[in-house]
Every structure is written in C-alpha cells, then in structure tokens.
Amino acid sequence: MKLQRHGVSACLLAVTAASAVALAGCGSDNTPTTGGSASGSAGAADCATGQISAEGSTAQGKAMDAWTQAYGKKCGASVTYNKTGSGAGVTAFSAGKVAFAGSDSALKDSNTPAADKRCGTGKAIDLPMVVSPIAVAYNLKGVSKLTLTPDAVAGIFAGKVTKWNDPAIAKSNAGVTLPATTITTVHRSKDSGTTDNFTKFLDAQSKSIWTFGTGQAWKAPGGKGAPGSADVISAVKGTDGSIAYVDGPDAKTNNLTVAALDFGQGPVELSTDTIGKAIAAAQVKQTGNDIKLTLNYGLKQAGAYPLGLVTYEITCEKGLPASQSKLVKSFLTYTASAEGQDAAAAAGHAKLPADLQTKVQAAVSAIS
C-alpha cells in the first residue's frame, strides 16, 4: 500500500540534557531498578521509571539524543543509547544485553531466530521509527550551489567522472563556474547502513553506470575511506574538491554544503518535506505488529528526494522482563508520538508519514 505524506511541522521541541541520561558501555546489561509508572506523561505515554539501555544505528543518533534527553527530563527514567552500529545493536539485543536495538534495516531472515529466541514467549518486532535523509555533501572552493543528476553522482563515485568541470556535472549547472579541480570521493571504510542505502539508490537510479551492486561494504575502487560518519565529515571539510554521502542530520549539524538532485524535473533540495514525499511512497509489509518498509530508491516523483533510509527499533512484542517492557513501551510510545516526531524533525530527520505513524503507534501499544 502507499502511504499519504504527513505534513512536516517546523515546531521545535526544546530538549535539555537530563542528568539521568548517560551513555552506557557497549554490551552492558542495565536492568531497570523498577518498572512502576511515575506521575506525568511523555507525549501520549504514561511515564515509567527505572533504566534501560539500547544500542545500534548511528544514523538515528541525533533523534535518539533528543528523545533520551527529553524523556529523561519528563519522566525521570534513564534510557541510554550507545551508537555502536546496526549490526552490533542487533547482536546485543539477541544476546539479551539491551532492551531494544536500533537498526538501519529490519531483521534479516538469518537474524530472526536468535532475536525471537531472546524474546522467549513472544516474537521480535521491527518498528520503523526514524526517517533519515542522506546528503550528497561536497567541498568545492567558489561553488556554494550545485545540482547533480543521479548519473553524475553514480559516475563520480564509480570513478568515471574525475574533474569538477566534467560535462556530466556542467550540464546541470548552467551559469556556475566549475573549476577543473580533481574530485576526491569519500566513502565509509567500515560496513555501514548508510553505504547500503546509498548504493541501493545508485543501483536503482543509474544501473548502467553504477556496476558495483549494493551492500553495507563499499565495493567501488579508489576514493578515500573513512571509518565513521565523523571521519567522513572531517575528510570532506579538510579536502577541497571532495564529495561524500553523509547522514542528513550530521550534514546539517556540521554545516556541510549539500548538492540538490535532479531526477528529470528540476533540482530537488534535501528537506524534511522532500524526503517525506519519498517515504510516503514506500511499500509497507505488516505481519501482526511487525512492520517493514520497502523504499523505492528509483522514484522520480516530482519534489521527492528518494535518497534516504528508515531506521527501526527492534524489541520484543512479548517476553521482555516486566520492568523492561514497561519502560520500553513508554519510551517508544513517546518516540512515535507527535511530540517525539517533532523532536526528530528538529534534529534534522523527517517525520513518519501519518498512516505509518498510526501503524507504529498501534504496534507499540501491543508490547507487553
């Protein structure tokens, strides 16, 4: 089914750091001290007390920072999120070390048995929670505005377009003086969900030029590798002529210059509105309270920006210790609420489309 787009609000949720929120060590098992309800509420959720830890996707890190701080302030509970990467988060969850995992993709068939086993009496469920655009960020002296076609992006990262004044770039930038500077591409050298989604975009939009397939590991030759998002950002900032794919919120926070993309109907700027249109076109597969999305990376809809990802929270529908389940349910109810989605948007993400938000809220309410 196709979803209707949720209107993007400019509302800003003011969040301040709560003293109860601190990063937990990787793989630590912070079992809540209590699971009772406290007075007050967070979004549509009744507050719960205690503490839980989670870990996983770095792409949803900015949203998690806002959420854990705001929830801690409202409810006095401690929800810690360690940004170890999607794979590490799923592994820690399946091993029972964290109450939920953040992941750049839904559970794979190979991961589901271990996750279900951890839940014992119930099943592990995928809850799409954070919409994150991917920015094509660049550093080119004298050029503050740039438009790239998907073919140009594919050619650049495939090593086939090597100069900034190449005709593949110049044809979309009439009136812009492009230097003959050598292009330096920057990619993630460690397995990354951002790489996986970026290569899916290249594969769908420009298969004849991008011949390196998809996946979390970077496969194209050349370029400069950097292990994490912060390292990619540092490399772009320090290298004239560089270009990279960067999680949108990180590009925003670090004031990187971002290219617009032209899918044949004029430049599309990266914004919460344009990525929201693309997410609204995703196909939704729901089995009980397990919700998975298939994004259309080849989308050419006017005003839509299909370069992005949806990250998931993975937890047990049933089977968590009672103290953990109350706090997980309360926290995820907040993150899926209008207030929580406003906070994510303020951090540089986009809101869940309205229909999808309703489905996620219902799934979270079934956690017991």
C-alpha positions as CSV (number, residue, x, y, z in Angstrom):
1,M,0.0,0.0,0.0
2,K,1.1,3.6,-0.4
3,L,1.0,6.0,2.4
4,Q,-0.2,9.6,2.5
5,R,2.5,12.0,3.4
6,H,2.4,13.6,6.8
7,G,2.7,17.3,6.8
8,V,6.1,18.5,8.1
9,S,6.0,20.8,11.0
10,A,8.6,23.4,11.8
11,C,7.8,23.0,15.5
12,L,10.8,22.7,17.7
13,L,10.8,20.6,20.8
14,A,13.0,22.2,23.4
15,V,15.2,19.5,24.9
16,T,17.6,19.8,27.7
17,A,20.0,17.2,29.0
18,A,18.7,15.1,31.8
19,S,21.2,14.1,34.5
20,A,19.8,10.6,34.4
21,V,20.8,10.1,30.7
22,A,24.4,8.9,30.1
23,L,26.0,6.7,27.5
24,A,26.1,3.1,28.6
25,G,29.1,0.9,27.8
26,C,28.9,-1.3,24.8
27,G,27.2,-4.6,25.7
28,S,26.3,-3.6,29.3
29,D,23.2,-5.1,30.8
30,N,21.4,-2.3,32.6
31,T,18.3,-3.9,34.0
32,P,15.8,-1.4,35.3
33,T,15.6,-1.0,39.1
34,T,11.8,-0.7,38.9
35,G,9.0,-0.8,36.4
36,G,6.2,1.1,38.0
37,S,4.6,4.1,36.5
38,A,5.5,7.6,37.6
39,S,3.2,10.5,37.6
40,G,3.2,12.6,34.4
41,S,3.4,11.6,30.8
42,A,5.7,11.9,27.8
43,G,3.8,12.5,24.6
44,A,0.9,10.1,24.7
45,A,2.8,7.7,27.1
46,D,2.4,7.3,30.8
47,C,5.8,7.7,32.3
48,A,7.7,4.6,33.5
49,T,10.6,4.6,36.0
50,G,13.9,2.8,36.1
51,Q,16.6,2.4,33.5
52,I,17.2,0.5,30.2
53,S,20.0,0.5,27.7
54,A,19.9,0.2,23.9
55,E,22.4,0.4,21.1
56,G,22.7,0.3,17.4
57,S,22.3,2.5,14.3
58,T,24.3,5.8,14.2
59,A,22.0,7.2,11.5
60,Q,19.3,7.7,14.1
61,G,21.7,9.1,16.7
62,K,20.5,12.7,16.6
63,A,16.9,11.6,17.1
64,M,17.9,9.3,20.0
65,D,19.9,12.1,21.6
66,A,16.8,14.3,21.6
67,W,14.5,11.6,22.7
68,T,16.5,10.2,25.6
69,Q,17.2,13.7,26.9
70,A,13.5,14.8,26.7
71,Y,12.1,11.6,28.0
72,G,14.6,11.6,30.9
73,K,13.6,15.2,31.8
74,K,9.9,14.4,31.6
75,C,9.8,11.1,33.4
76,G,13.0,10.8,35.5
77,A,13.8,7.5,33.9
78,S,17.1,6.7,32.2
79,V,17.1,5.4,28.6
80,T,20.7,5.2,27.3
81,Y,21.6,4.6,23.7
82,N,25.0,3.6,22.6
83,K,25.8,4.3,18.9
84,T,27.7,1.1,18.0
85,G,26.2,0.5,14.6
86,S,23.2,-1.6,13.4
87,G,24.9,-5.0,13.4
88,A,26.3,-4.6,16.9
89,G,22.9,-3.4,18.1
90,V,21.1,-6.5,16.7
91,T,23.7,-8.8,18.2
92,A,23.5,-7.2,21.6
93,F,19.7,-7.4,21.6
94,S,19.7,-11.0,20.5
95,A,22.1,-11.8,23.3
96,G,19.8,-10.1,25.9
97,K,22.3,-7.3,26.7
98,V,20.0,-4.4,25.7
99,A,16.2,-3.8,25.8
100,F,16.0,-2.8,22.2
101,A,18.2,-2.3,19.2
102,G,18.4,0.5,16.6
103,S,18.9,-0.8,13.1
104,D,19.2,0.7,9.6
105,S,17.2,-2.2,8.3
106,A,14.6,-4.7,9.5
107,L,15.7,-8.0,10.9
108,K,17.0,-10.3,8.2
109,D,15.8,-13.9,8.0
110,S,19.2,-15.0,9.2
111,N,18.9,-12.8,12.4
112,T,15.3,-13.5,13.2
113,P,15.6,-16.9,15.0
114,A,18.1,-15.6,17.5
115,A,16.1,-12.4,18.2
116,D,12.9,-14.5,18.6
117,K,14.7,-16.9,21.0
118,R,15.8,-13.9,23.1
119,C,12.1,-12.9,23.4
120,G,11.1,-16.3,24.7
121,T,7.4,-16.2,25.0
122,G,6.9,-13.7,22.1
123,K,8.4,-12.5,18.8
124,A,10.9,-9.8,18.0
125,I,9.2,-7.0,16.1
126,D,10.5,-4.3,13.7
127,L,9.2,-0.8,14.3
128,P,10.1,1.8,11.7
129,M,10.7,5.0,13.8
130,V,13.3,7.4,12.3
131,V,13.3,8.8,8.8
132,S,16.8,10.0,7.9
133,P,17.8,11.6,4.5
134,I,21.3,11.0,3.1
135,A,23.0,14.1,1.9
136,V,25.5,14.3,-1.0
137,A,27.8,16.8,0.6
138,Y,30.8,18.5,-1.1
139,N,33.6,20.9,-0.6
140,L,34.5,22.9,-3.7
141,K,36.1,26.3,-3.4
142,G,33.9,29.0,-5.0
143,V,30.9,26.8,-5.6
144,S,28.1,27.2,-3.0
145,K,25.2,25.8,-5.0
146,L,25.3,22.6,-7.1
147,T,22.9,20.3,-8.8
148,L,23.7,16.7,-9.7
149,T,21.8,14.1,-11.6
150,P,21.8,10.5,-10.4
151,D,24.0,9.6,-13.4
152,A,26.5,12.2,-12.4
153,V,26.5,11.0,-8.7
154,A,27.0,7.4,-9.9
155,G,29.8,8.4,-12.3
156,I,31.6,10.4,-9.6
157,F,31.5,7.5,-7.0
158,A,32.3,4.9,-9.7
159,G,35.5,6.8,-10.6
160,K,34.3,7.6,-14.1
161,V,33.8,11.4,-13.5
162,T,37.0,12.7,-12.1
163,K,37.0,16.5,-12.6
164,W,34.5,19.0,-11.3
165,N,34.1,20.7,-14.7
166,D,33.2,17.4,-16.4
167,P,30.3,17.8,-18.8
168,A,28.2,15.3,-16.7
169,I,28.2,17.9,-14.0
170,A,28.3,21.1,-16.0
171,K,25.1,20.3,-17.9
172,S,23.1,20.6,-14.8
173,N,24.8,23.8,-13.6
174,A,24.3,26.4,-16.2
175,G,25.8,29.7,-15.1
176,V,28.0,28.1,-12.4
177,T,31.8,28.4,-12.9
178,L,33.1,24.9,-12.2
179,P,36.9,24.5,-11.6
180,A,39.0,21.8,-13.1
181,T,39.7,20.5,-9.6
182,T,40.2,16.8,-9.2
183,I,37.3,15.1,-7.5
184,T,38.1,13.2,-4.2
185,T,35.3,10.9,-3.2
186,V,35.0,9.9,0.4
187,H,33.2,6.7,1.5
188,R,32.7,4.6,4.6
189,S,35.5,2.1,5.0
190,K,33.6,0.0,7.6
191,D,30.4,-1.7,6.9
192,S,27.6,0.9,7.1
193,G,23.8,1.0,6.7
194,T,24.3,4.4,5.1
195,T,26.5,2.8,2.5
196,D,23.9,0.1,1.9
197,N,21.1,2.6,1.3
198,F,23.3,4.9,-0.8
199,T,24.4,2.1,-3.1
200,K,20.8,0.9,-3.4
201,F,20.0,4.4,-4.6
202,L,22.8,4.4,-7.2
203,D,21.8,0.9,-8.3
204,A,18.2,1.8,-8.8
205,Q,18.7,5.2,-10.4
206,S,21.8,4.6,-12.6
207,K,22.4,0.8,-13.0
208,S,24.3,1.2,-16.3
209,I,26.9,3.5,-14.7
210,W,26.9,2.1,-11.1
211,T,28.0,-1.6,-11.6
212,F,29.2,-2.4,-8.1
213,G,25.9,-3.6,-6.7
214,T,24.7,-2.9,-3.2
215,G,25.6,-3.7,0.4
216,Q,27.0,-2.4,3.6
217,A,30.6,-2.7,2.4
218,W,31.9,-0.2,-0.1
219,K,33.0,-2.0,-3.3
220,A,34.0,0.6,-5.8
221,P,37.7,1.3,-6.4
222,G,39.5,4.5,-5.5
223,G,38.5,7.3,-3.3
224,K,39.3,7.9,0.3
225,G,37.9,5.6,3.0
226,A,36.9,6.8,6.5
227,P,35.5,4.5,9.2
228,G,32.7,6.6,10.7
229,S,30.4,9.5,9.9
230,A,32.6,11.9,11.9
231,D,35.6,10.8,10.0
232,V,33.8,11.3,6.6
233,I,32.8,14.8,7.7
234,S,36.3,15.6,8.7
235,A,37.7,14.4,5.4
236,V,35.2,16.5,3.4
237,K,35.9,19.6,5.5
238,G,39.6,19.2,5.1
239,T,39.7,18.5,1.3
240,D,38.9,20.9,-1.4
241,G,37.3,19.1,-4.3
242,S,35.8,16.4,-2.0
243,I,32.4,14.8,-2.1
244,A,30.7,12.2,0.2
245,Y,27.4,10.7,1.2
246,V,26.6,11.7,4.8
247,D,23.5,11.2,7.1
248,G,21.4,14.3,6.7
249,P,21.3,15.3,10.4
250,D,25.1,15.1,10.5
251,A,25.5,17.2,7.4
252,K,23.1,19.8,9.0
253,T,24.9,19.9,12.3
254,N,28.3,20.3,10.7
255,N,27.2,22.9,8.2
256,L,28.2,20.9,5.1
257,T,27.3,22.2,1.7
258,V,24.8,19.8,0.1
259,A,24.0,19.3,-3.5
260,A,20.5,19.2,-4.9
261,L,19.5,16.2,-7.0
262,D,17.7,16.4,-10.4
263,F,15.6,13.4,-11.3
264,G,14.5,14.9,-14.6
265,Q,12.0,17.5,-13.3
266,G,14.4,20.1,-11.9
267,P,16.5,20.3,-8.8
268,V,15.2,18.7,-5.6
269,E,16.7,20.1,-2.4
270,L,17.1,17.9,0.6
271,S,14.5,18.7,3.2
272,T,12.1,17.0,5.6
273,D,9.3,17.7,3.1
274,T,11.1,16.2,0.1
275,I,12.3,13.1,1.9
276,G,8.8,12.8,3.5
277,K,7.3,12.5,0.0
278,A,9.7,9.7,-0.9
279,I,8.9,7.8,2.3
280,A,5.2,8.2,1.7
281,A,5.7,6.2,-1.5
282,A,7.3,3.2,0.3
283,Q,5.6,-0.1,0.3
284,V,4.6,-1.4,3.8
285,K,4.5,-5.0,4.8
286,Q,2.9,-5.7,8.1
287,T,2.6,-9.1,9.8
288,G,0.9,-8.7,13.1
289,N,2.9,-5.9,14.9
290,D,6.0,-6.4,12.8
291,I,6.3,-3.6,10.2
292,K,8.8,-3.5,7.4
293,L,9.2,-0.9,4.6
294,T,10.5,-1.3,1.1
295,L,11.7,2.0,-0.2
296,N,11.5,2.9,-3.9
297,Y,15.1,4.2,-4.5
298,G,14.3,4.6,-8.2
299,L,11.5,7.0,-7.5
300,K,11.3,10.0,-9.9
301,Q,8.2,11.7,-8.4
302,A,8.3,15.5,-8.7
303,G,9.5,17.1,-5.5
304,A,10.5,13.8,-3.9
305,Y,14.0,13.0,-2.6
306,P,14.4,9.2,-2.6
307,L,17.9,9.1,-1.1
308,G,17.4,8.2,2.5
309,L,16.7,5.4,4.9
310,V,14.2,4.4,7.6
311,T,15.8,3.1,10.8
312,Y,14.0,0.7,13.1
313,E,13.7,-0.1,16.8
314,I,13.8,-3.8,17.3
315,T,12.4,-5.2,20.5
316,C,10.1,-8.0,21.9
317,E,6.4,-7.8,21.4
318,K,6.3,-10.1,24.5
319,G,9.0,-11.7,26.5
320,L,11.0,-8.8,28.0
321,P,11.3,-8.7,31.8
322,A,8.2,-6.9,33.2
323,S,10.3,-4.0,34.4
324,Q,12.0,-3.5,31.0
325,S,8.8,-3.9,28.9
326,K,7.0,-1.1,30.8
327,L,9.8,1.4,30.2
328,V,10.4,0.2,26.6
329,K,6.7,0.6,25.8
330,S,6.5,4.0,27.5
331,F,9.7,5.3,25.7
332,L,8.7,4.0,22.3
333,T,5.2,5.4,22.7
334,Y,6.8,8.8,23.2
335,T,9.1,8.5,20.2
336,A,6.2,7.5,17.9
337,S,4.0,10.4,19.3
338,A,3.6,13.8,17.6
339,E,5.8,15.3,20.2
340,G,8.5,12.7,19.6
341,Q,8.4,13.1,15.9
342,D,8.6,16.9,16.2
343,A,11.8,16.3,18.2
344,A,13.2,14.1,15.5
345,A,12.4,16.7,12.8
346,A,14.1,19.4,14.8
347,A,17.2,17.2,14.9
348,G,17.3,17.0,11.1
349,H,15.3,13.9,10.5
350,A,11.8,13.8,8.9
351,K,8.6,12.7,10.5
352,L,6.9,9.4,9.9
353,P,4.1,9.7,7.3
354,A,0.7,9.9,9.1
355,D,-0.5,6.4,8.1
356,L,2.8,4.8,9.1
357,Q,2.9,6.6,12.4
358,T,-0.6,5.3,13.2
359,K,0.5,1.7,12.5
360,V,3.7,2.1,14.6
361,Q,1.7,3.6,17.5
362,A,-0.7,0.6,17.4
363,A,2.2,-1.9,17.3
364,V,4.0,-0.2,20.3
365,S,0.7,-0.3,22.3
366,A,0.8,-4.2,21.9
367,I,4.1,-4.5,23.8
368,S,3.5,-6.4,27.0
